[in-house]
Every structure is written in C-alpha cells, then in structure tokens.
Amino acid sequence: MRKAAKVLLSASAAAAALVASVSLPTAVYAADPAYKVLVFSKTAAFRHDSIPAGVQAIRDLGAANNFTVDATEDANAFTSGNLAQYKAVVFLSTTGDVLNATQQTAFQSYVDGGGGYVGVHSAADTEYDWPYYGQLVGAWFNNHP
C-alpha cells in the first residue's frame, strides 16, 4: 500500500472513531438525572423573530437529553428561590436592560453559587450597565448589522 493511501486510511479511521465517540450516547449520559433549564428571552430593544424557534430547539434538546425547559420573558422569575430549581439559565436573544437591581442580585448569587449560564446570540446585547454580566457574557456587541 502506498504511503499516501496509508495516511488517508489512518486519518479516516481516526475520524470515524472520533465521530463514533462523540455521537453515540454512553451509559453515563443515559443515567444522568433529569433536570430543569430556564430559557429567558425578554427583549427591551431589538426583538429577533427567531426566538420562538430557539425556544423550541432547546425544548427538543431537552426531550432528547433528559431535561425540561421552562421558557419566560418575565424577569420576575429572577428570584433566589425560583432560580434554585434550575441547573442552567439560557439568555436566548435577549436585548437591552432586562433585569432590575434586585433581579440582577438574585441572578449573580445563582451563578456565583454554581448555577449555569448560557448566552445565545444577542445575549451579548444585554445589560450594558451591569459589569458583572459583561464579565459573564464575555463581551458585548459593538454593533449588530
């Protein structure tokens, strides 16, 4: 067998092994206990038409991966007691100033206590006046075309 063919065969085998290890669920994942995720999509500036599809996509991921989804645009969900029931909070295409100071404090306590955060798309166009959130999201939009 020529050297180039051997390299290609080895690369193909490695790629197949990687795909199999990533795409096939293991017993560890199957045994994970069910949990809840909060999807928050409040907007105080531009509103993306894709939000309902995004909520449904996360619900579909939940159905396939043993978690349930509560979706809201009500910032009153951001209390210490309410957030405690969730493993993660997803900011789904949020924009502008969506949490008041009390809600920010509750969310910061939740994250600092180990709660998860996921920011999708314009989550980086949210809470510009709250430095903690800027650190959490990593960067804010400079401009959105």
C-alpha positions as CSV (number, residue, x, y, z in Angstrom):
1,M,0.0,0.0,0.0
2,R,1.4,3.4,-0.9
3,K,2.3,5.8,1.9
4,A,-0.4,8.4,1.0
5,A,-3.1,5.7,1.0
6,K,-2.0,4.5,4.4
7,V,-2.1,8.1,5.8
8,L,-5.5,8.6,4.3
9,L,-6.8,5.3,5.7
10,S,-5.4,6.2,9.2
11,A,-7.0,9.6,9.0
12,S,-10.3,8.1,8.0
13,A,-10.2,5.6,10.8
14,A,-9.3,8.3,13.3
15,A,-12.2,10.5,12.1
16,A,-14.6,7.6,12.3
17,A,-13.5,6.8,15.8
18,L,-14.0,10.5,16.8
19,V,-17.4,10.7,15.3
20,A,-18.5,7.5,17.0
21,S,-17.2,8.6,20.4
22,V,-19.0,12.0,20.1
23,S,-22.3,10.9,18.6
24,L,-23.0,7.7,20.5
25,P,-24.5,8.2,23.9
26,T,-22.9,6.4,26.8
27,A,-24.4,4.8,29.8
28,V,-23.1,7.7,31.9
29,Y,-25.2,10.2,29.9
30,A,-28.2,7.9,29.9
31,A,-28.0,7.7,33.7
32,D,-27.9,11.4,34.3
33,P,-30.8,12.5,36.5
34,A,-33.4,14.8,34.9
35,Y,-33.0,18.5,35.5
36,K,-34.6,21.8,34.5
37,V,-33.4,24.7,32.4
38,L,-34.9,28.2,32.4
39,V,-35.0,29.9,28.9
40,F,-35.2,33.7,29.3
41,S,-36.0,35.7,26.2
42,K,-37.1,39.1,27.3
43,T,-36.2,42.0,25.0
44,A,-36.0,45.7,25.7
45,A,-34.5,46.7,22.4
46,F,-34.5,44.8,19.0
47,R,-36.5,41.6,19.0
48,H,-35.4,38.6,16.9
49,D,-38.2,36.7,15.1
50,S,-36.2,33.5,15.7
51,I,-36.9,33.5,19.5
52,P,-39.9,31.0,19.3
53,A,-37.8,28.7,17.1
54,G,-34.9,28.9,19.5
55,V,-37.2,28.0,22.5
56,Q,-38.5,25.0,20.6
57,A,-35.0,23.9,19.6
58,I,-34.0,24.0,23.3
59,R,-37.1,22.1,24.2
60,D,-36.2,19.5,21.6
61,L,-32.7,19.2,23.0
62,G,-34.3,18.8,26.4
63,A,-36.5,16.0,25.2
64,A,-33.6,14.2,23.7
65,N,-31.3,14.7,26.7
66,N,-33.4,14.3,29.9
67,F,-34.0,18.0,30.8
68,T,-37.2,20.0,30.9
69,V,-37.5,23.6,29.8
70,D,-39.4,26.5,31.3
71,A,-39.5,29.5,29.0
72,T,-40.3,33.0,30.1
73,E,-40.0,36.7,29.3
74,D,-41.0,37.6,32.8
75,A,-38.0,39.0,34.7
76,N,-39.9,38.3,38.0
77,A,-38.7,34.7,37.6
78,F,-35.3,36.0,38.8
79,T,-35.6,35.4,42.5
80,S,-33.2,33.3,44.5
81,G,-35.9,30.8,45.4
82,N,-37.1,30.4,41.8
83,L,-33.7,30.1,40.2
84,A,-32.6,27.4,42.7
85,Q,-34.7,24.9,40.8
86,Y,-32.7,25.3,37.6
87,K,-29.4,23.7,36.6
88,A,-28.9,26.5,34.0
89,V,-30.4,29.7,32.7
90,V,-30.3,30.4,29.0
91,F,-30.4,34.1,27.9
92,L,-31.9,33.5,24.4
93,S,-31.6,36.5,22.2
94,T,-32.2,38.9,25.0
95,T,-31.6,42.6,24.3
96,G,-31.3,45.8,26.4
97,D,-31.8,46.2,30.1
98,V,-34.0,43.3,31.1
99,L,-33.3,42.9,34.8
100,N,-33.7,45.3,37.7
101,A,-31.2,45.6,40.5
102,T,-32.9,43.0,42.7
103,Q,-33.2,40.5,39.9
104,Q,-29.5,41.1,39.0
105,T,-28.5,40.3,42.6
106,A,-30.6,37.1,42.6
107,F,-29.0,36.0,39.2
108,Q,-25.5,36.9,40.3
109,S,-26.0,34.8,43.5
110,Y,-27.3,31.9,41.5
111,V,-24.3,31.9,39.1
112,D,-21.8,32.5,41.9
113,G,-23.4,29.6,43.7
114,G,-22.7,27.2,40.8
115,G,-25.8,27.8,38.6
116,G,-25.2,27.5,34.9
117,Y,-25.5,30.3,32.3
118,V,-25.8,30.0,28.5
119,G,-25.9,33.2,26.4
120,V,-27.3,32.8,22.8
121,H,-26.7,35.4,20.2
122,S,-27.9,38.8,21.4
123,A,-27.4,37.8,25.0
124,A,-24.3,39.9,24.3
125,D,-26.6,42.8,23.5
126,T,-28.0,42.8,27.1
127,E,-27.3,44.6,30.4
128,Y,-24.6,47.0,29.2
129,D,-24.7,48.9,32.5
130,W,-24.1,45.8,34.7
131,P,-20.4,45.0,34.8
132,Y,-20.9,41.5,36.3
133,Y,-23.0,40.5,33.3
134,G,-20.4,41.8,31.0
135,Q,-17.8,39.5,32.6
136,L,-20.2,36.6,32.5
137,V,-21.1,37.0,28.8
138,G,-17.5,37.8,27.9
139,A,-18.1,40.7,25.6
140,W,-20.9,42.9,24.4
141,F,-22.0,43.7,20.9
142,N,-20.1,46.6,19.4
143,N,-22.5,46.8,16.5
144,H,-25.1,44.4,15.1
145,P,-25.7,44.7,11.4
